[in-house]
Structures are given as structure tokens and as C-alpha cells.
Amino acid sequence: MKNRLLKRITISFVALVLFLSTPLCSWDVALAVSDGPDIQGTSAMIYCATTDEVIWQKNPDKKLNLASITKLMTCLIAIEELGLDKEVTVAAEAVQASWDGQSEPVGIPGEKLTVEELVYEAMLVSANDAASSLGIAISGSEKKFAKLMNERAQKIGCTNTNFVNASGIEVKNQYSSAADVIKIAREAFSNKELLKIVGTASHTVPKTNKSEARELENSNYFLEGGEAKTGIGDNTIKVKKYPGVFGGKTGTTLGRKATMVVGCDFDGLEIYVAVLGSTVEKRYSDVRKLLNYAKENLSRYEVFAKGAEFEKGKIKGGATNRIEGVAAEAGVINLPEGASASLLTAVPVYDEELTAPVKKGQKIGVIQIYLADEPVRTIDMLAAKEVKKGWFLSSFGITNMQTVVIIAVLALTAAFFVMIMVLRASNKRKLEAARKAKLKRLAKEQMERERDYRQRNWPY
């Protein structure tokens, strides 16, 4: 009996030690995953670009194959380097290299297409040959082009990404992570021309020197809804349109692992969702779960509207020494559950040493939004009106109007001084004349007395 009790105590003690020795962070991660959406993907992230907040994540830095999401970086660089109108010849090596065992090339060797049409092919139907042709057109080879891709990835803050080719065909040492994929998507979608293309549900490529016109359908079925192929026979998955989705890119590896990144607008909150290491059958349901989770856990609050006016700031060298700032966009934030809007404040911060001239709409500072004492978002502040360069006294902070007043006061003072001097001179002349007249009168009177004395013959 005693041995059994001693055994129980020992087991309980060991269990307690193991519990206390488990790192706290591992429990936090477990809770973070269990509390979030139940998805098939290995790596995922929900990110609010508007407020720069990670809403939820699962293994966000795990290096995995990003497949055709690679083409976002390829097409971004192609548009920047070549422009949309430049004609590119589909390279034979690009068509040959595009066979990945899953899809046939879209282009034909020697076919002439504009960069815009090649980008449509790469983005909508994930044409490997189109992406490879763009890379070759820019750098001469995909290997050299991959260096540009990696340089750009590092520039935007990617730390777990490495590109080897322009198409995303699965090769050794080509990888990324959910966190990095969102950075790549944000950078790509910041290009208005590329954003328009990724947000297009269908497109017709005009007739070329090698082909009749062909129809393209975007593999991102969240844009308009549709049936996504599973890659197994004729099996498809019905996908409903997701309101607010403005762009995205899918990818599938040789092992039928699926990736996807989308951007979505939730009533003014710009959300990005990425999932890597999912399956073809579960990709869309994973992304939908992530988007739904974001919608449920975001509370949009508008602190101020776009164009809202703020307290004026100081400016040097201008026709005026005060400048009015307005918000470049609405001050929308994610208000945490339980937080009171009364704790929100918006503080205008004008650029130091702001100097005229300043054009209307020019950035002149920022508006810092605080929740209690914690900064939660920064919005650009623009000049509400033009401020022209001031006159010679503006460098001392004196406005043109103040200069006019000063000059007017000085002019009046000078006029008054001159008037006083003129009056003094006039009075002096009058006094001198009066003195002379008096002396003359006195002399005349003296002469008359002396004449009278002589006439009377007075001795005195």
C-alpha cells in the first residue's frame, strides 16, 4: 500500500516538473494556433496593411515552396523594367523550360507578345513560358534574372525567400514563407498596372503572329466565382466569389501542394492572407477561413475622415508663417475589443524646419493616432493650400501681410516725423520773423522818441 502511494506521489511530482519546465512560448504558440482558424496549410498569415497588424499566423517564417506566387515578383520587375507596351519574343528555352508536368506552355517559340499580354498570361493562367520569357528578355537568362528578384526581395524586407527561376517551377533552393509572400504581394499590388491585371477575372489575348486570339480565365476564383480544377481527372471545386477581394495569385507544386495569396478590402481595411503548404482540395477553403477570421476579429473605427483639417503648423520663408494640414486618407484603425473610442487621439506632427514654397497637396508631416498613450497608426498630412515664398522679412517668420503693416507703420512714422520737422522749421521761421519784426518795431519806436526829443529840445 505504501509502495503504491509512493509511486503515485512520484508520478505526480514528475508530471508537475515536466509541466513547469515546458517553455512558456510553446504554450503561447499552441494557443495561438488552436484559437485561430483550422486550416490544412502548413504556413499562413493574416495581415492588416492599413494598421500594420498581424491578425493571426501559423508558422509564418517556415520556408516552403511558393510555386507560381513567384510570378508576382517576376511581373512586377518586368513592368518596371520594360513597360507594358514593349514587344517580347517568346523564347524557345522559356517554352522548353516551362514544362512542369502539370501544365502545357501557353506561348509558342517565336511568338511576339507585348509585356502586358505576357503578364496577363503569367498572372491569370500561371503560364510558365510567359514568366520565363519576361525574365530572359530583361536579363538574358533566368539565372541572372533571379538575382534581380532576390535583390528586390531583400530590399522589401524578405528574410526567408530565395528565387532560382522566374516561373516558380519547383526546383531546389527556391522557397519563401507566408510572412514574406505577403510582403511580395503588397509590393506587387502597389503597382497600379499590375494590380489591375491581377484583379481581372478574364482576358482575351489578341491574335499574334503565331496564334489566334485566346481566352484567359483567372485562377483566383474569389474575384468572380467559378470552378477550380483539382488536377485529378475532371474533378473541380466550386468557389464562391468573396466580396472585397481585389487581387491574388495561386500556385501548385509538383507534389500537389497548394499556395495562395490574396488581398481583400474590408470596408477600408486592407487585408492580406497567405497560405503555403496546403492542398489543391483545401486551398480555397483555407483562404476563405482566414478571410472570415479576419472579418470576425477586426473592428473598423474611423478616427477622422480623409481631408480632415488639423491645427495649423509653423512654416518659414512663406507669404504666411502658418500652414494648414489635412489628412491624406481616412484615419481608419482596428479598435481592439473592449477599448473605448474616447481613448483615441489624433496629433498632427509637422515636418521640422518646414520652408516655403509649398504646393497644395504636398506632404508636410504626419498625423499620429494614439490609443491611450500607445501609437497605433500614422497617416500622411498634406498641405491644404499653396504657400508661396515670402518677401525679404519672411526668413524671420514675418508674413507678407505683416510686412505690409510694418512698412505702412514705418511710412506713417516717417511721414509724421517729417511733418513734425516741417512744422518745427515753420514755427522757427515764424518766431524768427516775429523777433525781427519786434526788433524793427522797437528800433522804429526808439527812432521816433529820439526825433521827438530833438523837436522839443529836451536835454534828455
C-alpha positions in Angstrom: 0.0 0.0 0.0 2.8 2.4 1.0 4.7 1.5 -2.2 1.6 2.3 -4.4 1.1 5.7 -2.6 4.8 6.5 -3.1 4.6 5.6 -6.8 1.6 7.9 -7.2 3.4 10.8 -5.5 6.5 10.3 -7.6 4.4 10.2 -10.9 2.6 13.4 -9.9 5.8 15.2 -9.0 7.5 14.2 -12.3 4.4 15.4 -14.2 4.5 18.8 -12.3 8.2 19.2 -13.1 7.6 18.5 -16.8 4.7 21.0 -16.9 6.7 23.7 -15.2 9.8 23.1 -17.4 7.9 23.4 -20.7 8.8 26.7 -22.3 6.0 29.3 -21.9 6.4 30.4 -25.6 5.5 26.9 -26.8 2.2 27.1 -25.0 1.6 30.6 -26.4 2.1 29.3 -30.0 -0.2 26.3 -29.3 -2.9 28.6 -28.1 -2.4 31.0 -31.0 -2.9 28.1 -33.5 -5.8 26.4 -31.6 -7.6 29.7 -31.2 -7.4 30.6 -34.9 -8.9 29.0 -38.0 -8.5 25.3 -38.6 -6.6 25.1 -41.9 -4.8 22.5 -43.9 -1.9 24.8 -44.8 1.5 24.4 -43.1 2.3 28.2 -43.1 -0.2 31.0 -43.0 -0.6 34.6 -42.0 -3.4 37.2 -41.9 -2.1 40.8 -42.1 -3.8 44.1 -41.9 -1.8 46.5 -44.1 -3.9 49.5 -43.1 -2.9 49.3 -39.5 0.3 47.2 -39.9 -1.0 44.4 -37.7 -0.6 40.7 -37.8 -4.1 39.4 -37.0 -3.1 35.7 -36.9 -0.3 33.5 -38.0 0.8 29.9 -38.2 4.5 29.1 -38.8 4.8 32.4 -40.6 8.6 32.1 -41.2 8.7 28.4 -42.3 10.5 28.0 -45.6 8.3 26.3 -48.1 7.8 26.2 -51.9 5.8 29.2 -53.0 5.2 27.8 -56.5 3.7 30.3 -59.0 3.3 33.1 -56.5 6.9 33.6 -57.7 5.4 35.2 -60.8 4.2 38.2 -58.8 7.9 39.3 -58.3 8.7 38.4 -62.0 5.8 40.5 -63.4 6.4 43.4 -61.1 10.1 43.8 -62.2 9.1 43.2 -65.9 6.5 46.1 -65.8 9.1 48.4 -64.1 12.0 47.5 -66.4 10.2 47.1 -69.7 6.9 48.9 -69.5 3.6 47.3 -70.8 3.9 48.2 -74.5 7.3 46.7 -75.2 7.2 43.7 -77.6 8.8 40.5 -76.4 9.5 37.3 -78.4 8.7 34.1 -76.6 12.0 32.3 -76.2 12.3 28.7 -77.2 14.2 27.9 -74.0 11.4 29.5 -72.0 8.8 27.2 -73.6 11.1 24.2 -73.1 11.7 25.1 -69.5 8.0 25.7 -68.8 7.1 22.0 -68.8 6.5 21.2 -65.2 4.5 18.0 -65.6 1.2 19.8 -64.7 0.5 22.4 -67.4 1.4 22.9 -71.0 3.1 26.0 -72.3 0.7 28.8 -73.4 3.0 30.5 -75.8 4.8 29.3 -79.0 8.5 29.8 -79.7 9.0 32.9 -81.8 5.5 34.3 -80.9 5.6 38.1 -80.4 3.6 39.5 -77.5 3.6 42.7 -75.5 4.8 42.7 -71.9 1.2 43.4 -70.9 -0.1 40.3 -72.6 2.7 38.1 -71.2 1.8 39.5 -67.7 -1.8 38.6 -68.2 -0.8 35.1 -69.2 1.5 34.7 -66.2 -1.0 36.1 -63.7 -4.3 34.7 -64.9 -3.4 31.2 -66.1 0.1 31.0 -64.5 1.9 30.5 -67.8 5.4 29.4 -67.0 6.7 30.2 -70.5 5.4 33.8 -70.2 7.2 34.4 -66.9 10.4 32.8 -68.2 10.3 34.9 -71.4 9.9 38.1 -69.4 12.9 37.1 -67.2 15.0 36.3 -70.2 14.0 39.5 -72.0 15.3 41.5 -69.1 18.5 39.7 -68.0 19.3 37.3 -70.8 18.7 34.2 -68.6 16.5 33.2 -65.8 19.6 32.6 -63.6 20.6 36.2 -64.0 17.1 37.4 -63.6 16.8 35.5 -60.3 19.5 37.8 -58.9 17.2 40.8 -59.6 14.4 39.0 -57.9 16.4 38.2 -54.8 17.8 41.8 -54.6 14.2 43.1 -54.6 13.1 40.6 -52.1 15.8 41.7 -49.7 15.0 45.4 -50.3 11.4 44.9 -49.2 12.4 43.0 -46.0 12.1 39.4 -47.0 14.3 37.2 -44.8 13.2 33.7 -45.7 13.0 33.9 -49.5 15.2 32.7 -52.4 14.4 32.7 -56.1 16.1 30.5 -58.6 13.8 31.0 -61.6 11.1 33.4 -62.9 8.2 31.0 -63.2 8.1 29.2 -59.8 8.6 25.7 -61.2 9.7 23.6 -58.3 13.5 23.4 -58.0 15.9 23.0 -55.2 16.6 26.1 -53.0 13.6 28.1 -54.2 11.4 28.9 -51.3 9.6 31.6 -49.3 7.3 31.9 -46.2 3.8 33.2 -45.5 5.2 36.4 -44.0 7.5 37.0 -47.0 4.8 36.2 -49.5 2.6 38.9 -48.0 5.5 41.4 -48.4 5.9 40.4 -52.0 2.2 40.7 -52.7 2.0 44.1 -51.1 4.9 45.3 -53.2 3.4 43.9 -56.4 0.0 45.3 -55.7 1.4 48.7 -55.1 2.0 48.8 -58.8 -1.3 50.1 -60.3 -0.8 48.4 -63.6 -0.1 45.0 -62.1 -2.9 45.5 -59.6 -5.4 46.0 -62.5 -4.2 42.8 -64.1 -4.4 40.5 -61.0 -7.9 41.9 -60.4 -9.1 40.9 -63.8 -11.3 37.8 -63.9 -10.9 37.1 -67.6 -9.0 38.5 -70.5 -8.6 38.0 -74.3 -5.1 37.8 -75.7 -5.3 39.3 -79.3 -4.2 37.3 -82.4 -0.5 37.1 -82.7 2.0 36.1 -85.4 1.8 32.5 -84.2 -1.7 32.1 -82.7 -5.3 33.1 -82.9 -6.9 35.1 -80.1 -7.1 33.1 -76.9 -9.2 33.4 -73.7 -7.7 33.5 -70.3 -9.6 32.9 -67.0 -8.1 34.0 -63.7 -7.2 31.1 -61.4 -8.2 33.3 -58.4 -11.9 32.4 -58.4 -12.6 34.6 -55.4 -12.8 37.5 -57.9 -16.0 36.3 -59.7 -16.6 32.7 -58.5 -16.1 29.6 -60.6 -14.9 26.0 -60.6 -11.3 25.3 -59.8 -9.6 22.2 -61.2 -8.1 19.8 -58.7 -5.7 18.2 -61.1 -7.4 14.8 -60.6 -9.3 13.9 -63.8 -12.2 16.3 -64.4 -12.8 16.9 -60.7 -13.4 20.5 -59.8 -14.2 22.6 -56.7 -16.9 25.2 -56.7 -15.6 28.5 -55.4 -17.9 31.4 -54.5 -17.0 35.0 -55.1 -15.5 36.6 -51.9 -16.6 40.3 -51.7 -13.7 42.7 -51.3 -11.0 40.5 -52.9 -9.1 42.8 -55.3 -6.3 40.5 -56.4 -4.2 37.4 -55.7 -2.1 34.6 -57.0 -2.3 30.8 -56.8 0.4 28.2 -57.1 0.7 24.4 -57.1 3.8 22.3 -56.7 4.7 19.0 -58.4 3.6 17.2 -55.2 0.2 18.9 -55.4 0.9 21.2 -52.5 -1.0 24.4 -53.0 -0.2 28.0 -52.2 -2.3 31.2 -52.4 -2.1 34.9 -51.5 -5.0 37.4 -51.8 -5.6 41.0 -51.0 -9.1 42.0 -49.7 -10.7 45.2 -48.7 -12.9 45.1 -45.6 -14.7 48.4 -45.5 -11.5 50.4 -45.8 -9.2 47.9 -44.0 -6.7 46.4 -46.5 -6.1 42.7 -45.6 -3.6 40.2 -47.0 -3.9 36.5 -46.5 -1.3 33.9 -47.5 -1.2 30.2 -47.1 1.6 27.8 -48.1 1.7 24.0 -47.9 -2.0 23.5 -48.3 -3.6 21.0 -50.7 -5.3 21.7 -54.0 -8.6 20.5 -52.5 -8.3 22.6 -49.3 -6.6 25.8 -50.7 -9.7 27.8 -51.3 -11.4 26.7 -48.0 -8.2 27.6 -46.1 -8.1 31.1 -47.6 -11.8 31.6 -47.0 -11.4 30.6 -43.4 -8.6 33.0 -43.0 -10.6 35.9 -44.6 -13.6 35.1 -42.4 -11.4 35.0 -39.3 -10.0 38.4 -40.2 -13.5 39.8 -40.8 -14.7 38.5 -37.4 -11.7 39.8 -35.5 -11.4 43.3 -37.0 -13.3 46.2 -35.6 -13.1 49.1 -38.0 -13.2 52.6 -36.5 -12.7 55.9 -38.3 -10.9 58.4 -36.1 -11.1 61.1 -38.8 -12.2 61.4 -42.4 -10.0 61.9 -45.5 -9.3 65.6 -45.9 -10.0 66.4 -42.2 -8.3 69.7 -41.2 -5.9 69.9 -38.3 -4.4 72.7 -36.2 -2.1 74.9 -38.2 1.7 74.5 -38.0 4.7 76.8 -38.5 6.4 77.5 -41.8 9.4 79.6 -42.6 10.1 81.8 -45.6 6.5 81.9 -46.7 3.9 84.5 -47.6 2.3 83.3 -44.3 4.0 81.8 -41.3 1.2 79.3 -40.6 0.2 76.3 -42.8 -2.9 74.1 -42.6 -2.6 70.4 -42.9 -5.3 67.9 -44.0 -5.4 64.1 -43.8 -4.2 62.3 -46.9 -6.6 59.4 -46.1 -9.1 58.4 -43.6 -7.7 57.6 -40.1 -9.1 54.1 -40.0 -7.9 51.7 -37.3 -8.7 48.4 -35.8 -10.2 49.2 -32.4 -9.5 46.3 -30.1 -12.4 44.6 -28.4 -13.2 46.4 -25.1 -11.3 49.5 -26.0 -13.1 52.8 -25.8 -13.0 55.2 -28.7 -12.7 58.0 -26.1 -9.1 56.9 -25.6 -8.3 57.8 -29.2 -6.4 61.0 -30.1 -5.0 62.3 -33.3 -2.0 64.5 -33.1 -0.6 66.5 -36.1 3.2 66.5 -36.3 4.5 69.0 -38.9 7.9 68.5 -40.5 10.7 70.3 -38.7 12.1 73.4 -40.5 9.2 73.4 -42.9 10.1 76.1 -45.5 8.2 77.7 -48.3 7.3 77.4 -51.2 4.9 74.5 -50.5 2.4 73.2 -53.1 -1.1 72.3 -52.3 -1.2 68.5 -51.6 2.5 68.3 -50.7 3.3 66.2 -47.7 4.2 68.4 -44.8 4.0 66.0 -41.9 2.1 63.1 -40.3 -0.9 62.6 -38.1 -0.2 60.2 -35.3 -3.1 58.3 -33.9 -2.9 57.2 -30.3 -4.9 54.7 -28.3 -4.3 55.9 -24.8 -0.6 56.6 -24.9 0.2 54.0 -27.5 0.7 54.9 -31.2 -1.5 52.7 -33.4 -1.2 54.3 -36.8 0.4 57.1 -38.8 -1.3 59.0 -41.6 0.4 61.4 -44.0 -0.6 65.0 -43.7 -0.8 67.2 -46.8 -0.8 71.0 -47.3 -4.4 72.3 -47.6 -3.3 75.3 -49.6 -0.3 76.6 -51.5 2.1 78.7 -49.6 4.3 80.9 -51.8 7.7 82.1 -51.0 7.5 85.2 -48.9 9.2 88.6 -49.1 12.5 89.7 -47.6 11.3 89.6 -44.0 9.8 86.0 -44.3 13.1 84.4 -43.2 12.4 86.0 -39.8 8.9 84.4 -39.7 7.2 87.7 -40.7 4.4 87.2 -43.2 3.8 89.3 -46.3 0.7 90.9 -44.6 2.8 91.7 -41.5 5.5 93.1 -43.8 2.8 95.4 -45.4 1.7 96.6 -41.9 5.3 97.1 -40.8 6.1 99.1 -43.9 2.9 101.1 -43.5 3.7 101.9 -39.9 7.2 102.9 -40.8 5.9 105.0 -43.6 3.4 106.7 -41.3 6.1 107.2 -38.7 8.4 108.7 -41.2 5.7 111.0 -42.5 4.8 112.1 -39.0 8.5 112.8 -38.3 8.8 114.8 -41.5 5.6 116.7 -40.7 6.9 117.5 -37.2 10.2 118.7 -38.7 8.4 120.8 -41.2 6.2 122.3 -38.5 9.2 122.9 -36.3 11.0 124.6 -39.2 7.9 126.6 -40.0 7.5 127.7 -36.4 11.2 128.6 -36.2 10.8 130.8 -39.2 7.7 132.4 -37.8 9.5 133.0 -34.5 12.5 134.5 -36.3 10.2 136.7 -38.4 8.3 137.8 -35.3 11.6 138.5 -33.5 12.9 140.5 -36.4 9.6 142.4 -36.6 9.7 143.1 -32.9 13.3 144.4 -33.2 12.3 146.5 -36.1 9.3 147.9 -34.3 11.4 148.6 -31.2 14.0 150.3 -33.3 11.4 152.4 -35.0 9.9 153.4 -31.7 13.3 154.4 -30.5 13.9 156.5 -33.5 10.6 158.2 -33.1 11.4 159.0 -29.4 14.7 160.5 -30.4 13.1 162.6 -33.1 10.5 163.8 -30.6 13.2 164.7 -28.1 15.1 166.8 -30.7 11.9 168.6 -31.7 11.2 169.5 -28.1 14.9 170.3 -27.5 14.9 168.1 -24.4 18.3 167.6 -22.9 17.4 164.0 -22.2 
